[in-house]
């Protein structure tokens, strides 16, 4: 089996496609992650809406407003009732007038100021919004005969941030919810694509000797079960190596990008890290913990091995290239059904707890569901270990059956045409005799 493993591994790692998939793609992923993180760290001056050198506003009210109070403006120091003095070169004049339909605002910089009139465009939208609120306060005061407290009304018109929570609710934001939903789906999709691509590759490799008529020669030096197990393990190892390199690319890109971002902007907040922190806090510290990461990766690799073994099982009875498509349809059917069950993760809350556990036990669904659920802390470590043991048991049983089927196919000449009957050959009395 060792010789078969090494031979298959060498044969499938010689081409440029292997080098590109294993080394170039992770490098591209790393560069993209680094670039996105660094770009996000650049300070967004548009959110501040304040010119860099501006310090004060001097408000001149030439309108019919009775109540003019800018103490709730908040963005800059405001002085009401006078224009910019000549000893202040970092301030704007703000003139409020009536335009027939409402109020007009003009913001300008005096000739001695280091500011330009064009700089006023940054803060103009905020001033206009504030003046509109002042207009509402003045209308209310006029309607009440001036008896209403203008400051109280101004506070009422000033927007506030409200965070409402009830006892027992989880403190999560929209980013966390999206991360919990999209994260597992990404793992599911990558595993789905890998299983389809490598499933076909394993099928072609398994039947290669049968097509080339080299089976009799090979069986002189290697047992049939060792032959198929060596091939499946070699292809699985190649796929696992590539997935590991992709994961390293993602982690490296985000990690290096975070370090560079903190140098560019010390106040930068990495929302990926913040979401992970929220997930860990809400999940009792399970999400992205050391044990969760290790078990999640183990399940990912073991689950992929299970799918590869199943591809070998489906390909074992095939003796002609034209039969491969009909037999491989069985493999694709199971993979698609398992993928769809895991892809609908956001709707799992409507399922009963019993059905949810069943989906985590059946290998064709658990291989897609377990890695993401364990990583984000949906499943406890103890229950994760139980699921891993169950998946390993299914993989071992399927491997033994695949080796037995392959051996039975080699020495049995009375094969049925029906693909399903071929897959249950080792269970038939005729085969056992």
C-alpha positions in Angstrom: 0.0 0.0 0.0 2.9 2.4 0.7 4.3 1.9 -2.8 0.9 2.5 -4.3 0.4 5.7 -2.2 3.8 7.1 -3.1 3.4 6.3 -6.8 -0.1 7.9 -7.0 1.1 10.9 -5.0 4.1 11.5 -7.3 2.0 11.0 -10.5 -0.6 13.6 -9.4 1.8 16.3 -8.1 4.0 16.7 -11.2 1.9 19.1 -13.2 1.7 22.9 -13.1 -1.9 22.7 -11.9 -0.8 21.1 -8.6 1.8 23.9 -8.0 -0.8 26.6 -8.9 -3.5 25.1 -6.6 -1.2 24.3 -3.7 1.1 27.4 -3.6 0.0 30.2 -5.9 -3.7 30.2 -4.9 -2.9 30.4 -1.2 -0.5 33.3 -1.9 -3.2 35.1 -3.9 -5.6 34.6 -1.0 -3.1 35.9 1.5 -2.4 39.0 -0.6 -6.1 39.7 -1.0 -6.8 39.3 2.7 -3.9 41.6 3.5 -4.9 44.3 1.0 -8.6 44.3 2.1 -7.6 44.6 5.8 -5.1 47.4 5.2 -7.5 49.2 3.0 -10.2 49.0 5.7 -7.7 50.5 8.2 -7.4 53.8 6.4 -9.2 56.6 8.3 -12.5 57.6 6.7 -12.5 61.4 6.9 -15.8 61.5 5.2 -17.5 60.1 8.3 -16.1 63.0 10.4 -17.5 65.7 8.1 -15.1 68.2 9.6 -12.3 69.9 7.7 -8.9 69.0 9.1 -7.9 72.6 10.1 -11.4 73.9 11.2 -11.9 74.5 14.9 -15.0 76.8 15.3 -18.2 78.1 13.8 -19.5 81.7 14.3 -23.2 81.8 13.8 -25.0 84.9 12.6 -28.8 84.6 12.6 -30.4 86.9 10.0 -33.6 84.9 9.8 -36.9 85.0 11.8 -35.7 82.3 14.2 -36.3 83.2 17.8 -34.5 80.2 19.3 -30.9 79.6 18.0 -28.9 77.2 20.2 -25.9 75.3 18.8 -24.7 73.7 22.0 -26.1 70.3 20.8 -24.3 70.5 17.4 -21.4 68.5 18.9 -19.0 68.4 15.9 -17.2 71.7 16.6 -17.2 74.7 19.0 -19.9 77.1 18.0 -20.3 80.8 18.9 -23.7 82.3 18.3 -24.3 86.0 17.6 -21.1 87.2 16.1 -18.8 86.8 13.0 -15.3 85.4 12.9 -12.8 87.8 14.7 -9.6 88.6 12.9 -7.5 86.8 15.4 -9.2 83.5 14.6 -7.9 82.0 11.3 -9.4 78.5 11.7 -13.1 79.3 11.8 -16.1 79.6 9.5 -18.9 82.2 9.3 -22.3 80.6 9.2 -25.2 82.9 8.2 -28.8 81.8 8.6 -31.4 83.5 6.5 -35.0 83.0 5.2 -35.3 81.9 1.6 -39.1 82.1 1.3 -39.8 78.4 1.8 -37.7 77.8 4.9 -34.2 78.7 6.0 -31.0 79.1 4.0 -27.5 78.5 5.3 -24.3 80.0 3.9 -20.9 78.9 5.2 -17.8 80.8 4.3 -14.2 81.4 5.4 -13.0 85.0 6.0 -10.1 86.3 3.9 -7.6 86.0 6.7 -8.5 82.4 7.5 -6.2 79.5 6.5 -9.4 77.7 5.5 -11.0 77.8 2.0 -14.6 78.2 1.1 -14.4 74.7 -0.6 -13.6 73.2 2.8 -17.1 74.2 4.0 -18.7 71.5 1.8 -17.5 68.9 4.2 -19.5 70.2 7.2 -22.4 71.9 5.3 -24.7 68.8 5.3 -24.5 68.6 9.1 -25.1 72.3 9.6 -28.2 72.2 7.3 -29.6 69.2 9.2 -29.1 71.0 12.5 -30.7 74.2 11.2 -33.7 72.2 10.0 -34.1 70.9 13.6 -33.9 74.4 14.9 -36.6 75.4 12.5 -38.9 72.7 14.0 -38.2 73.9 17.5 -39.1 77.5 16.5 -42.3 76.4 14.9 -43.3 74.5 18.1 -42.4 77.5 20.3 -44.5 79.9 18.1 -47.4 77.5 18.2 -47.2 77.3 22.0 -46.8 81.0 22.4 -43.2 80.7 23.5 -44.0 78.6 26.6 -42.2 75.5 25.4 -38.7 74.8 26.6 -36.5 75.1 23.5 -33.6 73.2 24.9 -35.9 70.2 25.7 -37.3 70.3 22.2 -33.8 70.5 20.7 -32.7 67.4 22.7 -35.8 65.6 21.4 -34.9 66.4 17.8 -31.2 65.4 18.3 -30.7 61.7 17.2 -29.5 59.2 19.8 -28.2 55.6 19.6 -30.4 53.2 21.4 -29.5 49.6 22.3 -32.4 47.6 23.6 -32.0 44.2 25.1 -34.1 41.9 27.3 -33.0 39.5 29.9 -31.8 36.3 28.4 -31.2 37.7 24.9 -27.8 37.2 23.3 -25.9 40.4 22.7 -25.1 40.0 19.0 -25.1 42.4 16.1 -25.9 42.0 12.5 -22.2 41.3 11.6 -22.1 38.4 14.1 -25.4 36.9 12.7 -24.1 37.1 9.2 -20.7 35.6 10.2 -22.5 32.7 12.0 -24.6 32.1 8.8 -22.1 32.7 6.0 -19.0 31.2 7.7 -20.3 27.6 7.8 -21.8 28.0 4.3 -18.4 28.9 2.9 -16.9 25.8 4.4 -19.8 23.7 3.0 -19.3 25.2 -0.5 -15.6 24.6 -0.6 -15.9 21.1 0.7 -18.7 20.4 -1.8 -16.6 21.6 -4.8 -13.5 19.7 -3.6 -15.6 16.5 -3.2 -16.9 16.8 -6.7 -13.5 17.5 -8.3 -11.5 14.9 -6.4 -14.4 12.4 -6.5 -14.1 12.3 -10.2 -10.3 12.1 -10.1 -10.4 9.2 -7.7 -12.9 7.4 -9.9 -10.6 7.7 -12.9 -7.6 6.5 -11.0 -9.4 3.5 -9.6 -10.5 2.2 -13.0 -7.2 3.2 -14.8 -5.6 -0.3 -14.5 -8.8 -2.0 -15.6 -9.0 0.1 -18.7 -5.3 -0.4 -19.5 -5.4 -4.1 -18.8 -2.6 -3.9 -16.2 -4.7 -5.4 -13.4 -3.3 -8.9 -13.8 0.2 -7.6 -13.6 -0.4 -5.4 -10.6 -2.1 -8.2 -8.6 1.1 -10.2 -8.7 2.8 -7.7 -6.3 0.0 -6.0 -4.5 -3.3 -7.0 -3.0 -6.5 -5.5 -4.4 -7.5 -3.8 -1.1 -4.1 -2.3 -0.7 -4.2 -1.0 -4.3 -7.4 0.9 -3.9 -6.7 2.1 -0.3 -3.3 3.5 -1.4 -4.8 5.4 -4.3 -7.6 6.9 -2.2 -5.3 7.9 0.6 -2.8 9.5 -1.9 -5.6 11.6 -3.5 -7.0 12.5 -0.1 -3.6 13.6 1.2 -3.2 15.9 -1.9 -6.6 17.5 -1.3 -6.0 17.9 2.4 -2.6 19.5 1.6 -4.2 22.0 -0.7 -7.0 22.8 1.8 -4.5 23.3 4.5 -2.5 25.7 2.4 -5.7 27.7 1.6 -6.5 28.0 5.3 -2.9 29.2 6.0 -3.4 31.8 3.2 -6.6 33.1 4.7 -5.2 33.2 8.3 -1.9 34.8 7.2 -3.6 37.4 5.1 -5.9 38.5 7.9 -3.2 38.3 10.5 -0.5 40.2 8.6 -3.1 42.7 7.4 -4.1 43.3 11.0 -0.5 44.0 12.0 0.0 46.4 9.1 -3.3 48.1 9.7 -2.5 48.8 13.3 0.7 50.6 12.2 -1.2 52.7 9.7 -4.1 53.5 12.0 -3.6 52.6 15.7 -7.3 53.1 16.3 -8.3 50.6 13.6 -10.8 48.0 14.7 -10.7 44.6 13.0 -14.3 43.6 12.8 -13.4 39.9 12.1 -11.7 39.7 15.5 -14.5 41.7 17.2 -17.1 39.3 15.8 -15.1 36.3 16.9 -14.9 37.8 20.4 -18.6 38.3 20.5 -19.2 34.7 19.3 -16.8 33.4 22.0 -18.5 35.5 24.7 -22.0 34.5 23.7 -21.0 30.8 23.3 -19.2 30.4 26.6 -15.8 30.7 25.0 -16.2 27.7 22.6 -16.2 29.6 19.3 -12.7 29.7 17.7 -11.1 28.2 20.8 -8.1 26.0 20.5 -10.0 22.7 20.9 -12.8 23.9 18.6 -10.3 24.8 15.8 -8.5 21.5 16.2 -11.6 19.3 16.2 -13.1 21.3 13.3 -10.1 20.7 11.2 -10.0 17.1 12.1 -13.7 16.7 11.1 -13.0 18.5 7.9 -10.2 16.2 6.9 -11.9 13.0 8.1 -15.2 14.0 6.4 -13.3 14.6 3.2 -11.7 11.2 3.5 -15.1 9.6 3.9 -16.3 11.3 0.7 -13.1 10.1 -1.1 -13.6 6.6 0.1 -17.3 6.7 -1.1 -16.0 7.8 -4.5 -13.7 4.8 -4.5 -16.6 2.6 -3.5 -18.8 3.8 -6.4 -15.9 3.4 -8.9 -14.9 -0.1 -7.7 -17.4 -2.1 -9.8 -16.6 -0.1 -13.0 -14.5 -1.9 -15.5 -15.1 0.3 -18.6 -14.8 4.0 -19.1 -18.3 4.4 -20.5 -19.7 2.9 -17.4 -18.2 5.6 -15.2 -20.8 8.2 -15.8 -23.8 6.0 -14.8 -22.1 4.7 -11.6 -20.7 8.1 -10.7 -24.3 9.5 -10.8 -24.9 7.7 -7.5 -21.9 9.5 -5.9 -23.1 12.9 -7.1 -26.7 12.2 -5.9 -25.5 11.6 -2.3 -23.1 14.6 -2.4 -25.8 17.0 -3.7 -28.3 15.8 -1.1 -25.8 16.2 1.7 -24.7 19.6 0.4 -28.3 20.9 0.2 -29.1 19.7 3.8 -26.1 21.6 5.1 -26.5 24.7 2.9 -29.9 25.3 4.5 -28.3 25.8 7.9 -30.1 29.1 8.7 -33.4 27.2 8.6 -32.3 24.4 10.9 -33.9 26.3 13.9 -37.3 25.0 12.7 -36.2 21.4 12.9 -36.7 19.3 16.0 -33.7 18.6 18.2 -33.9 14.9 17.3 -33.7 15.5 13.6 -30.9 18.0 14.1 -28.9 15.4 15.9 -29.7 12.8 13.2 -28.3 15.2 10.5 -25.1 15.5 12.6 -24.8 11.7 12.7 -25.5 10.7 9.1 -22.1 11.0 7.4 -23.3 12.5 4.2 -24.7 15.5 6.0 -22.4 15.6 9.0 -19.3 16.0 6.9 -20.7 19.3 5.7 -22.4 20.5 8.9 -19.9 19.6 11.7 -16.8 21.7 10.7 -18.7 25.0 10.8 -20.9 24.2 13.7 -17.9 23.1 15.9 -15.8 26.1 14.8 -18.4 28.8 15.8 -19.3 27.0 19.1 -22.8 25.7 18.2 -21.7 22.2 19.5 -20.0 21.5 22.8 -16.5 19.9 22.8 -17.8 16.7 24.4 -20.6 16.3 21.8 -18.1 17.2 19.1 -15.8 14.3 20.1 -18.8 11.9 20.0 -19.6 13.0 16.5 -16.0 12.7 15.4 -15.9 9.1 16.8 -19.1 8.2 14.9 -17.7 9.7 11.7 -14.4 7.8 12.0 -16.4 4.6 12.6 -18.4 5.2 9.4 -15.2 5.9 7.5 -13.5 2.8 8.7 -16.5 0.6 7.9 -16.9 2.2 4.4 -13.1 1.7 3.8 -13.3 -2.0 4.7 -16.4 -2.5 2.5 -14.7 -0.6 -0.4 -11.7 -2.9 -0.2 -13.9 -6.0 -0.1 -16.0 -4.8 -3.1 -12.9 -4.0 -5.1 -11.5 -7.4 -4.4 -14.8 -9.1 -5.3 -15.0 -7.2 -8.5 -11.5 -8.2 -9.5 -12.1 -12.0 -9.2 -15.8 -12.1 -10.0 -16.7 -12.3 -13.7 -20.5 -12.5 -13.5 -21.2 -8.8 -12.9 -24.7 -7.5 -13.2 -25.3 -4.3 -15.3 -27.3 -2.6 -12.6 -24.9 -0.3 -10.6 -26.8 -0.8 -7.4 -26.4 -4.5 -7.6 -22.7 -4.1 -8.2 -22.3 -2.0 -5.0 -23.8 -4.8 -2.9 -21.8 -7.6 -4.4 -19.8 -8.5 -1.2 -23.1 -9.0 0.6 -24.5 -11.5 -1.8 -24.2 -15.3 -1.1 -22.7 -15.9 -4.5 -19.8 -13.6 -3.8 -19.2 -15.0 -0.4 -19.0 -18.5 -1.7 
